[in-house]
């Protein structure tokens, strides 16, 4: 989707960055729309933290350009230092100064150390009255809110967050995802955060950019990236799936599971992707499919299904009906995604 340049808060074009022989960024391209939260999602070592550090000004790219709110900060003979880029940074370990109080930490980036602004931003993140507290007295979630307050205090053009939830335990992580999204949305902030966790990216971000081997390979809303991945690698990375071989013709795809309407323009040998939530077992004592087992989670269940040819499918359904191991069923599959080329499975 093409957007006007004045709608783009961060424009990164053609960034490359090497560390010796290792290529961390390989013609990296990214636009972050103003007022939106974008998750840069990718596996460990793909270059996402390097991209964040280059945008922040902590690393210089070998080639490429960066503009923030329409102002070029990296380009030919241009390299604006980090403290002049109008960027707020929330580090993975929060990086609060242990010798400074909460108020001192929040006011660190303010030229005037304005106590009114410090109090205002602490109230905004739910930490009103904590100015005199020391960081080591705070929980992980409280430290994160203080780090976010410090990033917001100077009214930056963009907020950058590096794996912001990785140091929290599971209950805190779920809560802080909601809280951080609420805070950033209420502040009408533009934010870019990096993560390797697809659930985190999908639940927090308005836009997800999937990164692989130093480059962005797909950008879209969470539902588009999940439901319409650009290739099998993205499909496998962002969610559970089964890949089977198929043969595509006009209007139809033939597979070992039967015929399906062809949602693509691909023809010939193809790979068909099926998500567990698209598979629906139906009790049927004459069915050819056998229930191999299930995992019950309360709010839903994952049912393992063995096909006559040895293929095992997974079905994610609600908590009922409860299927028994060995029970016979038939299947309804209500969606597929088709990729060109033969399945590697």
N, C-alpha and C positions, 0 to 999 in steps of 0.2 A: 504494500500500500504506500503510495507516494504522499508525503505530507509537505506543506509549505515549510520553508526553512525557519520561519518565525514560530512554528509550532514545535520545533526540535530544541530540547535543552542540551543534549550532548550529541555531537556529530563526530564520530571517529571514522576516518577514511584511510584505508590502505596501510594499517599499522603493521610493522614487522619488528620483532625483537628477538635477538639471539643472545644466549648465554653460552659462549664458547661454540661448540658444535650443535648445541641443542636449540631448536627453533621453538620459542615460547609463543610467539604471535606470528601468524602467516597470512599477510594481507587481510588483517582483521577489519571488519566493517560493522558499525552499529550506530543506529539512531535511537535515542531515548526521547519519547514525546514529553513535552512539558506537562507537569501536573500528574504524571503517571508513575507507577512503581513497576520497574522492569527487573526481572530476575535473569541473571546470566547463569545458566544451568549447564553443568558438564561434569564429567568424571575427574577424579584427581589427576593432576598433571596436564590438563588440557590447555592451560594458560589463562584461566579466568581471573585468578588473583593478579597475575601479571598485567592483564588488561586493566583491572581496577587501579593498580598502582601507577600505570602509565597515565591514565586519565586524571588521577589525583595529582600527579607531578612528582611522585616519589621515584619513578624510573623514567628515563628518556628513551623513546623508541628509536630504532635504527632508521626507519623511514615512516612516512605517513603524516597525517595531520589530525588535529582535534580542535573543535570549536565548542565552547560552552556558552549557551544563551547568545549565540551569534557572534561571539568574540573569539577569534583564533588564539589558542593558547599554545599550540604546537604546529609548526609548519616550517617552511623554508626560512631559515634564519630567525625563527620565533620559538622560544621555549620559556613561557611564563612560569616563574617559580610557584611551588605548591601553595604558599601562603597568599598568593595574589590571584588564585583561580576562582575564588568564591565557591569553594567546595567544602562541605562538611563531611567528616570522616568518622565512621564508627568501626573500630578495629575488632578483630575476632576475639581478643582477650580484653576488650574495652579500653585498655591502656589508660586507666585513670591514674592520676598522679597520687601515690600513696601518702605523700606528705602534705597534700592540700585537702581541705574540706570539700564537701559536695559543692558548696557555693564557689569555692576557689577553682574547682575543676570546671564548672559551668562557665565561670567568668574568664577563664584562661584566654579564650580567643576574642574577647571583647576589648576593644581599645580603651574604653573608659571604665571597665569593670562595673558597669551600671547595676546596682543592687536591684533596681526595679525590674530590669530585663531578666536578671537571674531568677528573681522570685516568679516572674511571669512564666518563664519557660519551664521552671520546675513544677509549677502548678499545672501547666499544660500536659506534662508527662505523668502526672499523678504523684509527684514527690514534693508537694508544698510543705514548707516548714523543715525541710531536711538540710538547709544551708550549712549548719554547723556540724553535721554528721561526717565521720571519716569513712572513706571507701571500704576499709576492711570490716566495718560493722554492718555492711549491707549484704543482702542476699544477691545471688547471681542476677535475678530478674531486676532488682533495684539498681544494681550497678549498670545493667544495660540501659535502663531508663535514664540514668544520669549521663551515660555516654551519648545517648540520643539527644538529651537536652543540651549538652555541650556542643554537639554538631549543629543543632538548630539555632542556638543563641545568636550567632552573628548574621542570621537571615541569609544563608548561602543560596546560590542559585540551584544547587543540586546537593543531595545527600548520597554518599557512597557507604555501603555496608559490606564488610568482608565476613562471610559465614557467620552472621550475627547470632544464630541460635545454637551453634555447635557446642558451646560450653555449658548448656543448661540440661538438666535432667528432663525426662520425657514429659511429666506433667507441667513443669515450668515452660518447656519449649512450646507446647500446644497453646498455653495461655499467652505467652509473649508474642507468638505469631499474630494472634488476634489483636493484642494491644498495640504492637508496633504498626500493624496495618492501619488501625484506627487512628493512631497519633499522626502518621504520615498523611493519611487521607484528610483528617481534620485540618492539618496545617497546609493543605493544598501543595504539598511538597513534591518535587521530582526526585525520585530515588532510584538508584541502581544498586542491587545487592547480588553477591555471588553465592552460589550454593551448589552442592552435589546431590541434594535431596529433592527429588521431583515433587514429593508431597508438599514440601516447604515452598517450592517455587509456585506450584499451582494454587496453593491456599492463600498466599500473600500477594502475588503479583497480578497486575493488570495485563502485562505483556511478558512473555517468556522467550528468551533467546537461547537456543541450544547450541553449545559450543563443542567442537571436536578438533583435536590436534591443531590448536592455535587459531581456528577460524570459526565464525558463526555459520551454522548450516541451516538453521530455520528460525524464523521469528514469527510469533503470532500470539493470539490469546491462548490461555491455558487449554480451553476446550478444543481449539483448532489444532494445537500441537499434539494433544493427546489423541484426538479422533481422526486427524488427517496428517499423520507424520509424513515428511517428505521422502523418507526411505526406511528400510528395515532396521538400520542401526538406530535411528532416532526412535522408531517404534519400540524397539526392545529396551532402549535406555529409559524411556519415560513411563513404562508400565509393563505389567505382565502381558504376555501374548504367546500364542502358538502360531508357528509358520508352517504351512503345508504347500506342496506343489499343486499347480493348477494349469489349465490350458484355457486361455481367454479367446473368445470370438466376439463378434458384434452382439452386444446385449447380454451375453451369458459367460459364466466361468464354470468350467467343469473341474471338480475335485473328487478326492476319495470320499468326501462327506456328502457329495451330491452336487447339484447344479445351483448356482446363485446368479442373480442379476449382476452384470458387470458394471460397477460404478465408475470405471476408469475408461481411458482410451487405449489401454494396453492390449496387445494381441499376441497370441502364441504362448510360449512358456512363461509362466508368471509365478510369483510367490504370493500366497494369500495369507493375510494376517487376521487372527481372530482374538479379540479380547475376552477374558472370562465373563464379563458382565453382558456380553452379547450371546452367550450360550445358555439355553433354558432347558433343563431336563424335565421330562413329562413322565409321570408314573405310567408304565406300560409293560404288563407281564410278558407280552410278546415282543418287546423291544429288543433291538440288536445290541444295545449299549448297556454296559454293566457299571454300576457304581463301585469304584475301587476304594473309596474312603471319603472322609470329609473333615474339615476343620471348622468348628463352630465358634463364632466370635460374639454372639449375643445379638448385635445389630444386623449381622449378616453371616453367611457361611460360604466356604469354598468347597465345592464338591468336585472330586476327581472322577473322571469318566473314561473308561477303557472302551475303545472302538474295536470292532471285529478284526481289523488289520493290525492291531497292536498300538495304534496311535492313542495317546492319552491327552484328553482335553481337560481344561479346568472351567468350572462354572461358578461365578460369584452371584449369589442370589440372596434374597431376604432370609429371615430366620425360619421361615416355614415355606414348603413342607420339609420335614426332616427325612432325609433319605438314609437308608440302611446299606451297609456294605454288602455287595452281592445283588442288590435290587436291580431289576431290569427296567430300563427307561428308553424312551425315544427322545429325540432332540429337536428343538427349534433354534435356529441361528438367525438372528434378525439383522446382522450387519457384518460386512467384511471390508477389508482394505486390500487393494491389489497393487503389488509392486512388479515392475518388469524383471524378467530373469528367473532362473530356477531357484528353488529354495535350497539353502545351504544345510538345512536340518536333515 
